[in-house]
Amino acid sequence: MKNWVGFLLKHYRLKLNFSQSGVCKGICTVSYLSKIENGTAQPSEEVIEQLFKALGIKSCWNEAVLKQGEKLLTAYFDQVFHNEDTSESSEAIRACLKEAEINPLYLAFKLFEIQEAQLQLNVEAMKEQLNQLQPFIGFMDEKMLFVYELLVGKAFNEEAESAYLKADQLNPCSISKLKIASLYYEKGQFQKALQYCKKAYDLAAYEGNISVMSEVSIIEGGCYCNLYQFDLMIQTYERCLNLNRDNSHLRSDIKYNIGATYLEIGRYEKAYEYLIEAEPGRLDPLSKFLTYHKLSLVLYYLNRHSESLDYIEKAEAVLNEEQIQDHCEDIYAKMIQVVRMMSEGKMNEEYLKLLEEVYEDCGKRIIFGFQQFHGHMLIDAYKENRRYKEALQLAMQMQEMLMNL
């Protein structure tokens, strides 16, 4: 019997305000219950089941049920790590274990519930459940701890780097390396991200995890884009397209990234070609907004102003009608207002001030690439208004940031 079962028994007993003598009456002695709760005794499953029953909690020690539950949980997390649909596995796990609140798979089931909260983008539920699980860390095996640290990294931004590095020490695989690469990319530390991309890709190829190979390729392409190594970016994205010939959603994301890069380097016809192909597959609110935002800009630069305004209105509708999960809607609203003022020919001091706000806000709250993108727009705006000193200062600032990445 796992020691954590006694720990859990004590946890529920105190929570329900039961005395030791009240719980163990007719089952075992108080001294034996103390040993169970302290983890120094190995009681039979029958005794444990009776003790939990005395607390009004149903437990399960049926070998066939537990074997099936363990098989389902293993398959579930394998699907998670390969970015596959888990809906059927999730239903099967709940059906298998729903009758008993307590069983030998308790800790694995709790990790499953937290993973489900992550898939539903419910960060608050993740945090609450992770905090509840914290007292049981000492009872987890390495596989459980690996999953636990990955979930901590996803739920708590301030602990993400430490958690992902711990996960990588426990299990140095493509998944842990991918998480670290993604984190460094979001922080704008592109050279570090590229180092972990290489490790993650090589391990994923060895493991046969095409999903990780694809995600790594997207991050790697983004790094090359932000480092102005556009040939390597295109090469990496083309590799990702070949890895995902049947994944229309992912191909749309890649085409969006290529289109956004062509927009940044001023190749507007090429940018439009990729962005218009990407549009149908960009379905979640943030993806739709960003695609509409980039298309509105491209069409402005192509002097197709009426079409640009159409996409501005589409972008504004997304912000008004759909909730974007990263809570940066105020910045996105400013971003699209900048394009509206451009399309309406209102590139005055108010426009310049708004663009400065977007640049600063992106630097504080969104990944570096957003700030860099608007930095170039701000430099052009300074030049248009003959504020050459400020344009030079900003260009030097951005160059310095790039050198420090």
C-alpha positions as CSV (number, residue, x, y, z in Angstrom):
1,M,0.0,0.0,0.0
2,K,1.4,3.4,-0.9
3,N,2.3,5.6,2.0
4,W,0.3,8.5,0.6
5,V,-2.9,6.6,1.2
6,G,-2.4,7.0,5.0
7,F,-1.5,10.7,4.4
8,L,-4.7,11.1,2.5
9,L,-6.7,9.3,5.1
10,K,-5.5,11.8,7.7
11,H,-6.1,14.7,5.4
12,Y,-9.8,13.8,5.0
13,R,-10.2,12.8,8.6
14,L,-9.0,16.3,9.8
15,K,-11.0,18.0,7.0
16,L,-14.2,16.2,8.2
17,N,-13.3,16.8,11.9
18,F,-13.3,13.1,12.8
19,S,-11.2,11.8,15.8
20,Q,-9.0,8.8,15.3
21,S,-11.0,6.8,17.7
22,G,-14.2,7.7,15.9
23,V,-12.8,6.6,12.5
24,C,-11.2,3.3,13.5
25,K,-13.8,2.0,15.9
26,G,-14.5,-1.7,15.1
27,I,-11.8,-1.7,12.4
28,C,-8.4,-1.3,14.1
29,T,-6.7,0.2,17.2
30,V,-6.0,3.9,17.5
31,S,-2.3,3.2,17.6
32,Y,-2.5,1.2,14.4
33,L,-4.4,4.0,12.7
34,S,-1.7,6.5,13.8
35,K,0.9,4.2,12.1
36,I,-1.2,4.1,8.9
37,E,-1.5,7.9,8.8
38,N,2.2,8.3,9.5
39,G,3.1,5.9,6.7
40,T,4.9,3.4,9.0
41,A,2.2,0.6,8.6
42,Q,1.2,-1.3,5.5
43,P,-2.5,-2.1,6.1
44,S,-4.6,-4.4,3.9
45,E,-6.8,-3.0,1.2
46,E,-9.8,-4.2,3.2
47,V,-8.8,-2.1,6.3
48,I,-8.1,1.0,4.2
49,E,-11.5,0.6,2.4
50,Q,-13.3,0.3,5.8
51,L,-11.5,3.4,7.2
52,F,-12.5,5.5,4.2
53,K,-16.0,4.1,4.4
54,A,-16.1,5.3,8.0
55,L,-15.4,8.8,6.7
56,G,-18.3,8.4,4.2
57,I,-15.8,8.2,1.3
58,K,-16.0,5.4,-1.3
59,S,-12.8,3.8,-2.3
60,C,-11.9,1.2,-4.9
61,W,-9.2,-1.5,-4.8
62,N,-10.6,-3.7,-7.5
63,E,-7.5,-5.0,-9.5
64,A,-9.3,-5.2,-12.9
65,V,-10.7,-1.7,-12.6
66,L,-7.4,-0.2,-11.5
67,K,-5.5,-2.0,-14.3
68,Q,-7.9,-0.6,-16.8
69,G,-7.7,2.9,-15.3
70,E,-3.9,2.8,-15.4
71,K,-4.0,1.8,-19.0
72,L,-6.4,4.6,-19.9
73,L,-4.4,7.2,-18.0
74,T,-1.1,6.2,-19.7
75,A,-2.8,6.3,-23.1
76,Y,-4.3,9.7,-22.3
77,F,-1.0,11.4,-21.5
78,D,0.6,9.8,-24.5
79,Q,-2.1,11.5,-26.6
80,V,-1.5,14.8,-24.8
81,F,2.2,14.6,-25.6
82,H,1.5,13.9,-29.3
83,N,-1.1,16.7,-29.5
84,E,-3.9,14.2,-30.3
85,D,-7.6,14.4,-29.5
86,T,-8.2,13.2,-25.9
87,S,-12.0,13.5,-25.7
88,E,-12.7,9.7,-25.9
89,S,-9.9,8.9,-23.5
90,S,-11.1,11.5,-21.0
91,E,-14.7,10.1,-21.0
92,A,-13.3,6.5,-20.6
93,I,-11.2,7.5,-17.6
94,R,-14.1,9.2,-15.8
95,A,-16.4,6.3,-16.5
96,C,-13.8,3.8,-15.2
97,L,-12.9,5.7,-11.9
98,K,-16.1,7.7,-11.3
99,E,-17.4,5.4,-8.6
100,A,-14.6,5.8,-6.2
101,E,-13.1,9.1,-4.9
102,I,-10.1,7.3,-3.4
103,N,-8.0,4.6,-5.2
104,P,-4.4,3.8,-5.8
105,L,-4.6,5.9,-9.0
106,Y,-5.6,9.0,-7.0
107,L,-2.5,11.1,-7.7
108,A,-2.5,10.2,-11.4
109,F,-6.2,11.0,-11.7
110,K,-5.6,14.4,-10.1
111,L,-2.9,15.2,-12.6
112,F,-5.4,14.1,-15.3
113,E,-8.0,16.6,-14.0
114,I,-5.4,19.4,-14.0
115,Q,-4.4,18.5,-17.5
116,E,-8.1,18.7,-18.5
117,A,-8.3,22.2,-17.0
118,Q,-5.3,23.2,-19.1
119,L,-6.9,21.9,-22.3
120,Q,-10.0,24.0,-21.4
121,L,-7.7,27.0,-20.8
122,N,-9.0,27.2,-17.2
123,V,-5.8,28.6,-15.5
124,E,-7.5,29.4,-12.2
125,A,-8.8,25.8,-11.8
126,M,-5.2,24.6,-12.6
127,K,-3.7,26.8,-9.9
128,E,-6.3,25.7,-7.3
129,Q,-5.8,22.0,-8.0
130,L,-2.0,22.2,-8.2
131,N,-2.0,24.0,-4.8
132,Q,-4.2,21.2,-3.4
133,L,-1.8,18.6,-4.8
134,Q,1.4,20.2,-3.5
135,P,1.4,18.3,-0.1
136,F,1.5,15.0,-2.1
137,I,4.7,15.9,-4.1
138,G,6.8,13.6,-1.9
139,F,4.6,10.6,-2.8
140,M,4.9,11.0,-6.6
141,D,7.1,8.9,-8.8
142,E,9.3,10.5,-11.5
143,K,6.7,10.1,-14.2
144,M,4.1,11.9,-12.0
145,L,6.6,14.6,-11.0
146,F,7.4,15.2,-14.7
147,V,3.7,15.9,-15.5
148,Y,3.3,17.9,-12.4
149,E,6.2,20.3,-13.2
150,L,4.9,20.7,-16.8
151,L,1.5,21.7,-15.4
152,V,3.1,24.1,-12.9
153,G,5.0,25.7,-15.7
154,K,1.8,26.2,-17.6
155,A,-0.2,27.6,-14.7
156,F,2.3,29.9,-12.9
157,N,4.2,32.2,-15.2
158,E,6.7,33.2,-12.6
159,E,7.6,29.6,-11.9
160,A,7.6,28.4,-15.5
161,E,11.4,28.4,-16.2
162,S,12.2,26.6,-13.0
163,A,9.4,24.1,-13.4
164,Y,10.3,23.2,-17.0
165,L,14.0,22.8,-16.1
166,K,13.0,20.5,-13.3
167,A,10.8,18.5,-15.7
168,D,13.8,18.3,-18.1
169,Q,16.0,16.9,-15.3
170,L,13.4,14.3,-14.5
171,N,12.9,13.3,-18.1
172,P,15.1,14.9,-20.7
173,C,12.8,14.3,-23.6
174,S,11.5,16.3,-26.6
175,I,8.5,17.5,-24.6
176,S,10.5,19.1,-21.9
177,K,12.9,20.7,-24.3
178,L,10.0,22.0,-26.4
179,K,8.5,23.7,-23.3
180,I,11.8,25.4,-22.5
181,A,12.3,26.5,-26.1
182,S,8.7,27.9,-26.2
183,L,9.3,29.8,-22.9
184,Y,12.5,31.4,-24.1
185,Y,10.9,32.3,-27.4
186,E,8.0,34.1,-25.5
187,K,10.6,35.9,-23.5
188,G,12.4,37.1,-26.6
189,Q,15.5,35.1,-25.8
190,F,15.8,33.7,-29.3
191,Q,19.4,32.3,-29.2
192,K,18.5,30.2,-26.1
193,A,15.3,29.2,-27.7
194,L,17.1,28.0,-30.8
195,Q,19.5,25.9,-28.7
196,Y,16.6,24.0,-27.2
197,C,14.8,23.8,-30.5
198,K,17.7,21.8,-31.9
199,K,17.7,19.4,-28.9
200,A,13.9,19.1,-29.0
201,Y,13.8,18.4,-32.7
202,D,16.6,15.8,-32.6
203,L,14.9,14.0,-29.7
204,A,11.5,14.2,-31.3
205,A,12.9,12.6,-34.5
206,Y,14.4,9.8,-32.4
207,E,11.1,9.4,-30.4
208,G,8.9,9.6,-33.5
209,N,6.9,12.5,-32.2
210,I,5.9,14.5,-35.4
211,S,3.8,16.9,-33.3
212,V,6.8,18.1,-31.4
213,M,8.9,18.3,-34.6
214,S,6.2,20.5,-36.0
215,E,5.8,22.8,-33.0
216,V,9.6,23.1,-32.7
217,S,9.8,24.1,-36.4
218,I,7.2,26.9,-35.8
219,I,9.2,28.3,-32.8
220,E,12.5,28.0,-34.7
221,G,11.0,29.8,-37.7
222,G,9.7,32.6,-35.4
223,C,13.2,32.9,-33.9
224,Y,14.8,33.2,-37.3
225,C,12.2,35.8,-38.2
226,N,12.9,37.9,-35.2
227,L,16.7,37.6,-35.8
228,Y,16.1,38.8,-39.4
229,Q,17.4,35.5,-40.8
230,F,14.6,35.2,-43.3
231,D,16.1,32.5,-45.5
232,L,16.4,30.2,-42.6
233,M,12.9,31.1,-41.5
234,I,11.4,30.2,-44.8
235,Q,13.4,27.0,-44.9
236,T,12.2,26.0,-41.4
237,Y,8.6,26.8,-42.2
238,E,8.7,24.8,-45.4
239,R,10.0,21.9,-43.5
240,C,7.0,22.2,-41.1
241,L,4.6,22.4,-44.1
242,N,6.1,19.1,-45.4
243,L,5.7,17.5,-41.9
244,N,2.0,18.5,-41.9
245,R,0.7,17.9,-45.4
246,D,-2.7,16.9,-44.0
247,N,-3.0,19.3,-41.1
248,S,-4.8,22.3,-42.7
249,H,-5.1,24.2,-39.4
250,L,-1.3,24.1,-38.7
251,R,-0.5,24.9,-42.3
252,S,-2.7,28.0,-42.0
253,D,-0.7,29.1,-38.9
254,I,2.6,28.6,-40.8
255,K,1.3,30.5,-43.9
256,Y,0.2,33.3,-41.5
257,N,3.8,33.5,-40.1
258,I,5.3,33.6,-43.5
259,G,2.9,36.3,-44.6
260,A,3.5,38.4,-41.5
261,T,7.3,38.2,-42.2
262,Y,6.8,39.3,-45.8
263,L,4.7,42.2,-44.6
264,E,7.5,43.2,-42.2
265,I,10.2,43.2,-44.9
266,G,7.9,45.1,-47.3
267,R,7.1,42.4,-49.8
268,Y,3.4,43.1,-49.8
269,E,2.1,41.1,-52.7
270,K,3.8,38.0,-51.3
271,A,2.5,38.8,-47.9
272,Y,-1.1,39.1,-49.2
273,E,-0.7,35.7,-51.1
274,Y,0.2,33.9,-47.9
275,L,-2.2,35.7,-45.5
276,I,-5.2,35.2,-47.8
277,E,-4.4,31.5,-48.0
278,A,-4.1,31.3,-44.2
279,E,-7.3,33.2,-43.4
280,P,-9.9,30.3,-43.6
281,G,-7.9,28.1,-41.2
282,R,-7.3,30.7,-38.5
283,L,-10.3,30.0,-36.4
284,D,-9.7,30.9,-32.7
285,P,-10.4,34.6,-31.8
286,L,-6.8,35.7,-31.4
287,S,-5.7,34.0,-34.6
288,K,-8.6,35.6,-36.5
289,F,-7.9,39.0,-35.1
290,L,-4.2,38.9,-36.0
291,T,-4.9,37.6,-39.5
292,Y,-7.4,40.4,-40.1
293,H,-4.9,42.9,-38.6
294,K,-2.1,41.9,-40.9
295,L,-4.4,41.8,-44.0
296,S,-5.7,45.3,-43.2
297,L,-2.1,46.5,-43.1
298,V,-1.1,44.7,-46.3
299,L,-4.1,46.0,-48.2
300,Y,-3.3,49.6,-47.0
301,Y,0.2,49.3,-48.3
302,L,-1.1,48.0,-51.6
303,N,-3.4,51.1,-51.8
304,R,-6.5,49.0,-51.5
305,H,-7.9,51.1,-48.8
306,S,-11.6,50.1,-48.9
307,E,-10.6,46.5,-48.6
308,S,-8.3,47.5,-45.7
309,L,-11.2,49.0,-43.9
310,D,-13.2,45.9,-44.4
311,Y,-10.6,43.9,-42.5
312,I,-10.3,46.5,-39.9
313,E,-14.0,46.1,-39.2
314,K,-13.7,42.3,-39.1
315,A,-10.8,42.7,-36.5
316,E,-12.9,45.1,-34.4
317,A,-15.8,42.7,-34.5
318,V,-13.6,39.8,-33.1
319,L,-12.6,42.1,-30.2
320,N,-16.2,43.1,-29.5
321,E,-17.8,39.7,-29.9
322,E,-15.3,37.0,-28.9
323,Q,-13.1,36.7,-25.8
324,I,-9.4,36.4,-26.3
325,Q,-7.7,34.3,-23.7
326,D,-4.5,36.3,-23.1
327,H,-6.3,39.4,-21.7
328,C,-4.4,41.9,-24.0
329,E,-7.6,43.1,-25.8
330,D,-6.8,46.7,-24.9
331,I,-3.5,46.5,-26.8
332,Y,-5.1,44.8,-29.7
333,A,-7.7,47.5,-29.8
334,K,-5.0,50.1,-30.1
335,M,-3.2,48.1,-32.8
336,I,-6.2,48.1,-35.0
337,Q,-7.0,51.7,-34.3
338,V,-3.5,52.5,-35.6
339,V,-4.3,50.9,-38.9
340,R,-7.7,52.6,-39.0
341,M,-6.1,56.0,-38.7
342,M,-3.6,55.1,-41.4
343,S,-6.4,54.0,-43.8
344,E,-8.4,57.2,-43.0
345,G,-5.3,59.4,-43.6
346,K,-5.1,60.6,-40.0
347,M,-1.4,60.0,-39.5
348,N,-1.1,63.1,-37.2
349,E,0.3,63.6,-33.7
350,E,-2.6,61.6,-32.2
351,Y,-1.6,58.7,-34.4
352,L,2.0,59.0,-33.5
353,K,1.2,59.0,-29.8
354,L,-1.0,55.9,-30.1
355,L,1.7,54.1,-32.0
356,E,4.2,54.9,-29.2
357,E,1.7,53.5,-26.7
358,V,1.4,50.3,-28.7
359,Y,5.1,49.9,-28.9
360,E,5.6,50.3,-25.2
361,D,2.6,48.1,-24.2
362,C,3.8,45.3,-26.5
363,G,7.2,45.4,-24.9
364,K,5.7,45.0,-21.4
365,R,2.9,42.5,-22.0
366,I,3.4,40.7,-25.3
367,I,6.3,38.7,-26.9
368,F,9.1,40.7,-28.4
369,G,8.1,40.1,-32.0
370,F,5.0,42.3,-31.5
371,Q,7.1,45.2,-30.2
372,Q,9.6,44.8,-32.9
373,F,6.9,44.8,-35.6
374,H,5.4,48.1,-34.3
375,G,8.9,49.5,-33.7
376,H,9.5,49.5,-37.4
377,M,6.2,51.2,-38.0
378,L,7.1,53.8,-35.4
379,I,10.5,54.5,-37.0
380,D,8.8,55.1,-40.3
381,A,6.3,57.4,-38.6
382,Y,9.0,59.4,-37.0
383,K,10.7,59.9,-40.3
384,E,7.4,60.9,-41.9
385,N,7.1,63.6,-39.3
386,R,10.8,64.6,-39.7
387,R,11.7,63.5,-36.2
388,Y,14.9,61.9,-37.4
389,K,16.7,62.0,-34.0
390,E,13.9,59.9,-32.4
391,A,13.9,57.5,-35.3
392,L,17.6,57.0,-35.0
393,Q,17.4,56.5,-31.2
394,L,14.6,53.9,-31.6
395,A,16.5,52.1,-34.3
396,M,19.6,51.9,-32.1
397,Q,17.5,50.8,-29.1
398,M,15.9,48.0,-31.2
399,Q,19.3,46.9,-32.5
400,E,20.7,46.8,-29.0
401,M,17.7,44.6,-27.8
402,L,18.3,42.3,-30.8
403,M,22.0,41.9,-29.9
404,N,21.1,41.0,-26.4
405,L,18.6,38.2,-27.4
